[in-house]
Amino acid sequence: MRLILKFKVGDFMYKTKQKNALIEFLKENSCNAYTSKQLCRIFENSISKATIYRLIDYYFENKVINRFFNSTLNTFEYKYIEDINECNTMLHSKCNKCGKIFHLKNTLIESNFKIDFNNSIIYGICSECL
């Protein structure tokens, strides 16, 4: 299945290879998260920085990508959302070695504290990197 996004400017809908290239890249690398600077470097020869920042905002607002704050880098990282329902109900974990992001399955948390699953991330080492 190929994802093609259309953007509306005034009354005109348009799509470009550059816009689809960004979301296709994030989709194909959905186990990883990228900073806006990393995405600008990856696409430096094909997509302008302004377009990348605009698309990141658009995709985040429309729940196509999720963002996590990386306190080590002091910036947000962005990841393609494969299943919005799963992302909204599970904690996320990120491997410190390979950088992959996983959902923590079968996690039951009982408390009087409402967790923001969209902004949750726990750091550790995945089973593939142990």
DOBABA-675191 format. One record per atom (N, C-alpha, C): atom name; y, z, x; residue in one letter; residue number from 1. Coordinates in pm, whole numbers, plus 32768, in hexadecimal, padded with zeros to 4 digits. Each point is the difference from the previous one (the first is absolute). Example, Ala and Ser with C-alpha at 12.3 -4.5 7.8 and 13.67 -1.06 7.14 Angstrom:
TORDREN  site    py    pz    px  code  pos
TORDREN     N  7DC7  830C  8527     A    1
TORDREN    CA  8077  8000  7FA7     A    1
TORDREN     C  8078  8000  805A     A    1
TORDREN     N  8069  7FB8  7FDD     S    2
TORDREN    CA  8077  8006  8052     S    2
TORDREN     C  806D  8049  7FB3     S    2
//
This chain:
TORDREN  site    py    pz    px  code  pos
TORDREN     N  7F8B  8000  8053     M    1
TORDREN    CA  8075  8000  7FAD     M    1
TORDREN     C  807C  8000  8058     M    1
TORDREN     N  8059  7FA5  7FEC     R    2
TORDREN    CA  8078  7FF5  804F     R    2
TORDREN     C  8076  8038  7FB1     R    2
TORDREN     N  804B  8059  803F     L    3
TORDREN    CA  8071  803F  7FC0     L    3
TORDREN     C  807E  7FB0  801F     L    3
TORDREN     N  8043  7FD0  7F99     I    4
TORDREN    CA  807D  7FB7  8012     I    4
TORDREN     C  806A  8049  7FAF     I    4
TORDREN     N  8068  802A  8045     L    5
TORDREN    CA  806B  804A  7FBF     L    5
TORDREN     C  8077  7FA4  7FE6     L    5
TORDREN     N  8040  8015  7F8F     K    6
TORDREN    CA  8077  7FB4  7FDE     K    6
TORDREN     C  8075  8060  7FFB     K    6
TORDREN     N  8071  7FD6  8033     F    7
TORDREN    CA  8078  8052  8001     F    7
TORDREN     C  806A  7FBB  7FAD     F    7
TORDREN     N  804A  804C  7FB7     K    8
TORDREN    CA  8064  7FC7  7FA8     K    8
TORDREN     C  808A  8012  803B     K    8
TORDREN     N  8048  7F94  800B     V    9
TORDREN    CA  808C  8003  802A     V    9
TORDREN     C  804C  7FBE  7F8F     V    9
TORDREN     N  8050  804F  7FB9     G   10
TORDREN    CA  8041  7FCA  7F8A     G   10
TORDREN     C  7F96  7FD5  7F9D     G   10
TORDREN     N  8006  7F83  7FD5     D   11
TORDREN    CA  7F9D  7FCB  7FA3     D   11
TORDREN     C  7F96  7FAD  8046     D   11
TORDREN     N  7FFF  8001  8084     F   12
TORDREN    CA  7FA8  7FAA  804F     F   12
TORDREN     C  7F90  8053  803F     F   12
TORDREN     N  7F82  7FDA  7FE8     M   13
TORDREN    CA  7F8E  8043  803E     M   13
TORDREN     C  7FD5  7FAF  807A     M   13
TORDREN     N  7FE8  8041  8070     Y   14
TORDREN    CA  7FD5  7FB7  8075     Y   14
TORDREN     C  7F99  804F  8051     Y   14
TORDREN     N  7FB7  7FBB  8050     K   15
TORDREN    CA  7F9F  803D  805A     K   15
TORDREN     C  8005  7FB3  8083     K   15
TORDREN     N  7FE3  8046  806C     T   16
TORDREN    CA  8003  7FBE  8083     T   16
TORDREN     C  7F85  8027  8050     T   16
TORDREN     N  7FE1  7FAF  8063     K   17
TORDREN    CA  7F8F  801F  8058     K   17
TORDREN     C  801A  8082  804C     K   17
TORDREN     N  807E  8016  8027     Q   18
TORDREN    CA  8021  8079  804C     Q   18
TORDREN     C  7FE8  807E  7FAE     Q   18
TORDREN     N  8029  7FFE  7F83     K   19
TORDREN    CA  7FEE  8075  7FAA     K   19
TORDREN     C  7F6C  801B  7FE6     K   19
TORDREN     N  7FB5  7F96  7FE9     N   20
TORDREN    CA  7F70  8012  7FEC     N   20
TORDREN     C  7FB9  8028  8080     N   20
TORDREN     N  8034  7FD3  8073     A   21
TORDREN    CA  7FC2  8022  8080     A   21
TORDREN     C  8002  8097  8017     A   21
TORDREN     N  806F  8042  7FDE     L   22
TORDREN    CA  800B  8090  8015     L   22
TORDREN     C  7F9B  804C  7FAA     L   22
TORDREN     N  7FFA  7FE1  7F7F     I   23
TORDREN    CA  7FA5  804A  7FAA     I   23
TORDREN     C  7F6F  7FDE  801F     I   23
TORDREN     N  7FE3  7F85  8025     E   24
TORDREN    CA  7F78  7FDB  8027     E   24
TORDREN     C  7FD6  804C  807E     E   24
TORDREN     N  805C  800E  8060     F   25
TORDREN    CA  7FE2  804B  807A     F   25
TORDREN     C  7FDF  8091  7FDE     F   25
TORDREN     N  8054  8040  7FAE     L   26
TORDREN    CA  7FE7  808B  7FDA     L   26
TORDREN     C  7F7E  800E  7FB1     L   26
TORDREN     N  7FE3  7F9D  7FAC     K   27
TORDREN    CA  7F85  8004  7FB2     K   27
TORDREN     C  7F85  7FF3  805A     K   27
TORDREN     N  8005  7FA2  805F     E   28
TORDREN    CA  7F90  7FEB  805C     E   28
TORDREN     C  7FED  8075  805F     E   28
TORDREN     N  8068  804E  8017     N   29
TORDREN    CA  7FFC  8074  805A     N   29
TORDREN     C  8018  8080  7FB1     N   29
TORDREN     N  7FC5  8008  7F8A     S   30
TORDREN    CA  801C  806E  7FA4     S   30
TORDREN     C  7FCF  8089  802F     S   30
TORDREN     N  7FAF  8003  8068     C   31
TORDREN    CA  7FD4  8081  8037     C   31
TORDREN     C  8068  803B  805E     C   31
TORDREN     N  8065  7FB1  8024     N   32
TORDREN    CA  8065  802D  805F     N   32
TORDREN     C  8089  8008  7FBE     N   32
TORDREN     N  8056  8050  803B     A   33
TORDREN    CA  808B  800C  7FD3     A   33
TORDREN     C  805A  7FD2  8072     A   33
TORDREN     N  8071  7FC6  7FDB     Y   34
TORDREN    CA  805C  7FC7  8062     Y   34
TORDREN     C  808E  802F  7FE4     Y   34
TORDREN     N  804C  8018  806A     T   35
TORDREN    CA  808E  801F  7FF0     T   35
TORDREN     C  804A  7F7E  7FE7     T   35
TORDREN     N  8079  800B  7FCF     S   36
TORDREN    CA  8051  7F88  7FEB     S   36
TORDREN     C  801B  7FBA  8085     S   36
TORDREN     N  8013  804C  806B     K   37
TORDREN    CA  8016  7FC4  8084     K   37
TORDREN     C  7F86  7FB4  8030     K   37
TORDREN     N  7F89  8037  7FE7     Q   38
TORDREN    CA  7F85  7FB9  8026     Q   38
TORDREN     C  7FF4  7F7D  7FB3     Q   38
TORDREN     N  801F  8003  7F80     L   39
TORDREN    CA  7FF9  7F86  7FB0     L   39
TORDREN     C  8066  7F99  802F     L   39
TORDREN     N  8076  802E  8027     C   40
TORDREN    CA  8065  7FA3  8036     C   40
TORDREN     C  7FCF  7FBF  8081     C   40
TORDREN     N  7FBC  804E  8055     R   41
TORDREN    CA  7FCA  7FC6  807D     R   41
TORDREN     C  7F90  7F9D  7FE3     R   41
TORDREN     N  7FA9  8022  7FA3     I   42
TORDREN    CA  7F90  7FA9  7FDE     I   42
TORDREN     C  8032  7F7B  7FCB     I   42
TORDREN     N  8068  8003  7FAF     F   43
TORDREN    CA  8033  7F86  7FBF     F   43
TORDREN     C  8084  7FCF  803C     F   43
TORDREN     N  801E  8029  807B     E   44
TORDREN    CA  8083  7FE0  8039     E   44
TORDREN     C  801E  7F6A  8007     E   44
TORDREN     N  7F9A  7FAC  8007     N   45
TORDREN    CA  8017  7F70  800A     N   45
TORDREN     C  7FFA  7FB8  7F79     N   45
TORDREN     N  7FE0  8049  7F95     S   46
TORDREN    CA  7FF0  7FBB  7F80     S   46
TORDREN     C  804B  803D  7F8A     S   46
TORDREN     N  8022  8083  8008     I   47
TORDREN    CA  8047  8041  7F92     I   47
TORDREN     C  8073  8051  803A     I   47
TORDREN     N  8076  7FF2  7FC6     S   48
TORDREN    CA  8074  804B  8032     S   48
TORDREN     C  7FF0  8095  7FE3     S   48
TORDREN     N  8043  8053  8051     K   49
TORDREN    CA  7FFA  8091  7FED     K   49
TORDREN     C  8035  8026  7F75     K   49
TORDREN     N  806E  7FC2  7FD7     A   50
TORDREN    CA  803A  8020  7F7D     A   50
TORDREN     C  7F9E  7FE4  7F90     A   50
TORDREN     N  7FB7  7F92  8009     T   51
TORDREN    CA  7F9D  7FDE  7F9A     T   51
TORDREN     C  7F8F  8065  8000     T   51
TORDREN     N  7FD2  8028  8075     I   52
TORDREN    CA  7F95  8063  8009     I   52
TORDREN     C  802B  8084  7FC0     I   52
TORDREN     N  8076  8031  8021     Y   53
TORDREN    CA  8030  807D  7FC5     Y   53
TORDREN     C  8011  7FF4  7F69     Y   53
TORDREN     N  8034  7F90  7FD1     R   54
TORDREN    CA  8011  7FE9  7F71     R   54
TORDREN     C  7F78  7FFE  7FBA     R   54
TORDREN     N  7F9E  7FBC  803C     L   55
TORDREN    CA  7F7A  7FF7  7FC4     L   55
TORDREN     C  7FBA  8088  8000     L   55
TORDREN     N  8010  804B  806B     I   56
TORDREN    CA  7FC4  8086  8004     I   56
TORDREN     C  8034  8053  7F8C     I   56
TORDREN     N  8084  7FFE  7FEA     D   57
TORDREN    CA  803A  804B  7F90     D   57
TORDREN     C  7FC9  7FCE  7F7B     D   57
TORDREN     N  7FFC  7F7C  7FF1     Y   58
TORDREN    CA  7FCE  7FC4  7F84     Y   58
TORDREN     C  7F6F  8025  7FE7     Y   58
TORDREN     N  7FAA  7FF0  8064     Y   59
TORDREN    CA  7F71  801F  7FF1     Y   59
TORDREN     C  7FE9  8094  7FE3     Y   59
TORDREN     N  804E  8057  8041     F   60
TORDREN    CA  7FF0  8090  7FE8     F   60
TORDREN     C  802B  8024  7F73     F   60
TORDREN     N  8073  7FCE  7FD4     E   61
TORDREN    CA  8031  801D  7F79     E   61
TORDREN     C  7FA0  7FCD  7F95     E   61
TORDREN     N  7FBA  7F93  801B     N   62
TORDREN    CA  7FA3  7FC6  7FA0     N   62
TORDREN     C  7F6F  802B  8016     N   62
TORDREN     N  7FED  8067  8051     K   63
TORDREN    CA  7F7D  803E  8018     K   63
TORDREN     C  7F97  7F9E  8034     K   63
TORDREN     N  802D  7FA6  8058     V   64
TORDREN    CA  7FA6  7FA4  8045     V   64
TORDREN     C  7FD7  803E  8085     V   64
TORDREN     N  805C  804B  803D     I   65
TORDREN    CA  7FE5  8048  807C     I   65
TORDREN     C  8023  8092  7FED     I   65
TORDREN     N  7FC5  8054  8052     N   66
TORDREN    CA  801E  808E  8000     N   66
TORDREN     C  8043  8021  8084     N   66
TORDREN     N  8046  806E  8008     R   67
TORDREN    CA  803D  8028  807F     R   67
TORDREN     C  7FE0  8091  801D     R   67
TORDREN     N  7FF3  801A  8080     F   68
TORDREN    CA  7FE4  8086  8032     F   68
TORDREN     C  8062  801E  8070     F   68
TORDREN     N  8032  807A  8006     F   69
TORDREN    CA  805B  8024  806C     F   69
TORDREN     C  7FAF  802A  8078     F   69
TORDREN     N  8017  7FC0  8072     N   70
TORDREN    CA  7FBF  8021  807E     N   70
TORDREN     C  8061  8057  804E     N   70
TORDREN     N  7FE3  8082  8006     S   71
TORDREN    CA  805B  805D  8042     S   71
TORDREN     C  8003  7FED  8098     S   71
TORDREN     N  7F97  7FCB  8039     T   72
TORDREN    CA  7FFE  7FE4  8090     T   72
TORDREN     C  8061  7F90  8022     T   72
TORDREN     N  8000  7F97  7FB0     L   73
TORDREN    CA  8058  7F8E  8016     L   73
TORDREN     C  8088  8012  7FBB     L   73
TORDREN     N  800A  8063  7FA7     N   74
TORDREN    CA  8078  801B  7FB3     N   74
TORDREN     C  802B  7F86  7FAC     N   74
TORDREN     N  7F9E  7FC1  7FC1     T   75
TORDREN    CA  801A  7F8B  7FAB     T   75
TORDREN     C  7F91  7FF2  7F9A     T   75
TORDREN     N  8017  7FA9  7F9E     F   76
TORDREN    CA  7F99  7FE5  7F9C     F   76
TORDREN     C  7FA0  7F95  8032     F   76
TORDREN     N  7F83  800B  7FD3     E   77
TORDREN    CA  7F9C  7F98  8014     E   77
TORDREN     C  7FD9  7FCD  7F77     E   77
TORDREN     N  7FDF  7F80  7FF9     Y   78
TORDREN    CA  7FE3  7FBF  7F81     Y   78
TORDREN     C  7F72  7FC9  8000     Y   78
TORDREN     N  7FBD  800D  7F8D     K   79
TORDREN    CA  7F75  7FD5  7FF2     K   79
TORDREN     C  7FEE  7FBD  7F79     K   79
TORDREN     N  7FB4  7F95  7FFD     Y   80
TORDREN    CA  7FE0  7FBA  7F84     Y   80
TORDREN     C  7FAC  805A  7FA6     Y   80
TORDREN     N  801F  8003  7F7F     I   81
TORDREN    CA  7FB4  8050  7F9F     I   81
TORDREN     C  7F92  7FA9  7FC6     I   81
TORDREN     N  7F84  8023  801E     E   82
TORDREN    CA  7F8F  7FB4  7FCB     E   82
TORDREN     C  7FE3  8025  7F6F     E   82
TORDREN     N  8007  8080  7FE1     D   83
TORDREN    CA  7FE3  8030  7F79     D   83
TORDREN     C  8065  806D  7FDE     D   83
TORDREN     N  8063  7FDE  7FAF     I   84
TORDREN    CA  806D  805C  7FDF     I   84
TORDREN     C  7FCC  8080  7FC1     I   84
TORDREN     N  7F9A  7FF8  7FAC     N   85
TORDREN    CA  7FCA  8077  7FBE     N   85
TORDREN     C  7FC0  805D  8066     N   85
TORDREN     N  7FBB  7FC8  8061     E   86
TORDREN    CA  7FC1  8052  8067     E   86
TORDREN     C  806A  8041  8059     E   86
TORDREN     N  8065  7FB3  8026     C   87
TORDREN    CA  806B  8034  8057     C   87
TORDREN     C  804C  8073  7FBE     C   87
TORDREN     N  800E  7FFB  7F7D     N   88
TORDREN    CA  804D  8066  7FB9     N   88
TORDREN     C  7FB2  807F  7FE6     N   88
TORDREN     N  7F7E  8002  801F     T   89
TORDREN    CA  7FAF  8075  7FE0     T   89
TORDREN     C  7FB5  8039  8078     T   89
TORDREN     N  8016  7FCA  8076     M   90
TORDREN    CA  7FB7  8030  8075     M   90
TORDREN     C  805D  8018  8075     M   90
TORDREN     N  7FDB  805E  8053     L   91
TORDREN    CA  8048  8016  807C     L   91
TORDREN     C  7FDD  7F92  8064     L   91
TORDREN     N  8058  7FE9  805E     H   92
TORDREN    CA  7FEA  7F99  8065     H   92
TORDREN     C  7FEA  8042  8087     H   92
TORDREN     N  7FAE  7FC1  8053     S   93
TORDREN    CA  7FEA  8031  8088     S   93
TORDREN     C  8015  7F8B  8060     S   93
TORDREN     N  8036  801F  8076     K   94
TORDREN    CA  8019  7F98  8064     K   94
TORDREN     C  7FBF  8029  8082     K   94
TORDREN     N  7FB5  7FA1  803A     C   95
TORDREN    CA  7FBD  801B  807F     C   95
TORDREN     C  8066  7FF9  8072     C   95
TORDREN     N  8002  8067  8052     N   96
TORDREN    CA  805C  8005  8071     N   96
TORDREN     C  7FDC  7F9C  806E     N   96
TORDREN     N  7F84  7FD1  8001     K   97
TORDREN    CA  7FD6  7FA3  806A     K   97
TORDREN     C  8011  7F6E  7FD7     K   97
TORDREN     N  7FC8  7FD8  7F8F     C   98
TORDREN    CA  8005  7F73  7FD9     C   98
TORDREN     C  8070  7FDF  7F9F     C   98
TORDREN     N  803B  8066  7FC2     G   99
TORDREN    CA  8070  7FEA  7FA5     G   99
TORDREN     C  7FDB  7FDB  7F72     G   99
TORDREN     N  7F7F  7FF5  7FE2     K  100
TORDREN    CA  7FD6  7FDD  7F78     K  100
TORDREN     C  8020  8071  7F9E     K  100
TORDREN     N  801D  7FD8  7F84     I  101
TORDREN    CA  801D  8060  7F96     I  101
TORDREN     C  7F90  7FFA  7F99     I  101
TORDREN     N  7FD0  8075  7FD9     F  102
TORDREN    CA  7F92  800C  7FA1     F  102
TORDREN     C  8029  805B  7F8E     F  102
TORDREN     N  7FBD  7FF0  7F8D     H  103
TORDREN    CA  800E  8060  7F93     H  103
TORDREN     C  7F9A  806E  8017     H  103
TORDREN     N  8029  807B  7FEA     L  104
TORDREN    CA  7FA2  8070  8008     L  104
TORDREN     C  7FBA  8009  7F7A     L  104
TORDREN     N  7F85  7FD9  7FFD     K  105
TORDREN    CA  7FB3  7FFD  7F83     K  105
TORDREN     C  7FC0  8088  7FE6     K  105
TORDREN     N  7FE4  8018  7F80     N  106
TORDREN    CA  7FBF  807C  7FD4     N  106
TORDREN     C  804E  807C  802B     N  106
TORDREN     N  8082  7FF4  8000     T  107
TORDREN    CA  8054  8071  8025     T  107
TORDREN     C  802E  8047  7F82     T  107
TORDREN     N  7FE1  807F  7FF7     L  108
TORDREN    CA  8029  804F  7F8D     L  108
TORDREN     C  8060  806C  8030     L  108
TORDREN     N  8075  7FFE  7FCC     I  109
TORDREN    CA  8064  8064  8027     I  109
TORDREN     C  802A  804A  7F82     I  109
TORDREN     N  7FEA  8082  8001     E  110
TORDREN    CA  8029  8051  7F8F     E  110
TORDREN     C  806D  805E  802F     E  110
TORDREN     N  8073  7FF2  7FC5     S  111
TORDREN    CA  806F  8059  801F     S  111
TORDREN     C  806C  7FEE  7F98     S  111
TORDREN     N  8067  804F  800E     N  112
TORDREN    CA  8074  7FF4  7FA6     N  112
TORDREN     C  806B  7FAC  8045     N  112
TORDREN     N  7FD5  7F9F  804C     F  113
TORDREN    CA  805A  7FAB  804D     F  113
TORDREN     C  7FE1  7F6F  7FE1     F  113
TORDREN     N  8063  7FB4  7FD1     K  114
TORDREN    CA  7FEB  7F73  7FDE     K  114
TORDREN     C  8011  7FAC  807E     K  114
TORDREN     N  7F98  7FBA  8026     I  115
TORDREN    CA  8001  7FAF  807A     I  115
TORDREN     C  8037  7F75  7FE3     I  115
TORDREN     N  8055  7FD1  8058     D  116
TORDREN    CA  8033  7F77  7FF8     D  116
TORDREN     C  7FA0  7FA9  8050     D  116
TORDREN     N  7F9C  7FC8  7FBC     F  117
TORDREN    CA  7F98  7FB2  8044     F  117
TORDREN     C  8037  7F83  8043     F  117
TORDREN     N  806E  7FC9  7FCB     N  118
TORDREN    CA  8038  7F87  803B     N  118
TORDREN     C  803C  8018  808A     N  118
TORDREN     N  8028  807A  801D     N  119
TORDREN    CA  803F  801E  8080     N  119
TORDREN     C  7FAC  805D  8056     N  119
TORDREN     N  7F82  8010  7FDD     S  120
TORDREN    CA  7FAA  805B  804B     S  120
TORDREN     C  7FB7  7FB7  8070     S  120
TORDREN     N  7FF6  8041  8072     I  121
TORDREN    CA  7FB0  7FC8  806C     I  121
TORDREN     C  7FD2  8072  805A     I  121
TORDREN     N  7F81  7FFE  8022     I  122
TORDREN    CA  7FC5  8063  8059     I  122
TORDREN     C  7FCF  7FB6  807B     I  122
TORDREN     N  8022  8032  8075     Y  123
TORDREN    CA  7FDD  7FBD  807E     Y  123
TORDREN     C  7F82  803F  803B     Y  123
TORDREN     N  7FAF  7FAB  803E     G  124
TORDREN    CA  7F84  802D  8040     G  124
TORDREN     C  7FBE  7F8C  8045     G  124
TORDREN     N  7F7E  8007  8012     I  125
TORDREN    CA  7FB3  7F95  8042     I  125
TORDREN     C  7F91  7FD4  7FA2     I  125
TORDREN     N  7FF9  7F7E  7FE5     C  126
TORDREN    CA  7F9C  7FCB  7FA2     C  126
TORDREN     C  7F75  7FFF  8040     C  126
TORDREN     N  7F9B  7FEC  7FAD     S  127
TORDREN    CA  7F76  8004  802F     S  127
TORDREN     C  7FE2  7F8D  8062     S  127
TORDREN     N  8045  7F8F  7FF3     E  128
TORDREN    CA  7FEB  7F8F  805B     E  128
TORDREN     C  8034  801E  808D     E  128
TORDREN     N  8065  8055  800A     C  129
TORDREN    CA  803E  801E  8082     C  129
TORDREN     C  7FC9  807E  8043     C  129
TORDREN     N  7FB0  804E  7FB7     L  130
TORDREN    CA  7FC8  807C  8039     L  130
TORDREN     C  7FA5  7FE3  8077     L  130
//
